Amino acid sequence: MPSDAHSAHPVSHTPIEDIQAVLIGCLFVALALVMLRENRLLTGGTTGLSFILHYLSGWRLGVLLFAINLPFYIFGLRALGRAFTFKTFCAVGVLSLYAETLPQLVRFERLDPLFGAVMAGLMSGIGILILIRHGASLGGVGVLAIYLQKRKGWRAGSVQMGFDCLILSLGLLVVSPEQVALSIIGAAALNLVIAVNHRPDRYHGF
């Protein structure tokens, strides 16, 4: 009975708790990006698109991450509200900053590609999970997918998967098939973490 009573009245996160979630969650994801870039791997979503443009042009990854996500805030406002969109904007900004500064703090003398792909996926999943539990995300296609689900009835998971498949396919233009295969393994590890641990029926707080 006490657990039922608690679940009926979930307690909101405080602003300080939300701030630490953005700072720590994005740090996990940023370290994952460093590991992916070390072996010239990819991931899904707008982050994967940012990697492709980064590899092709040499433009700064952090700048690309921030710029590519800008249009998706429109869908966030319409589908998920101001609070979610604001937190997501802050999270993407922090991640972009981390993506530029972390390579100056971390160096890998040796990083096995398979281990790097799996570990990057796991860390990204943990970081994203932290953000989700504090009502934020890393923007991009996930926000668009939710918008289309609400407005058009399209399944958000199918939209996200389709876009991820497209991005990883485009990756063949800039990396080897082996690197794409490793990137898919990393993406699978990421989604495993989210699928197993993101259970709204078990977690209360927003």
Secondary structure as UniProt FT lines:
FT   HELIX           2..8
FT   HELIX           15..38
FT   TURN            39..40
FT   HELIX           45..57
FT   HELIX           61..69
FT   TURN            70..71
FT   HELIX           72..101
FT   HELIX           102..104
FT   HELIX           113..132
FT   TURN            133..135
FT   HELIX           141..152
FT   HELIX           156..170
FT   HELIX           171..173
FT   HELIX           177..197
FT   TURN            200..202
//
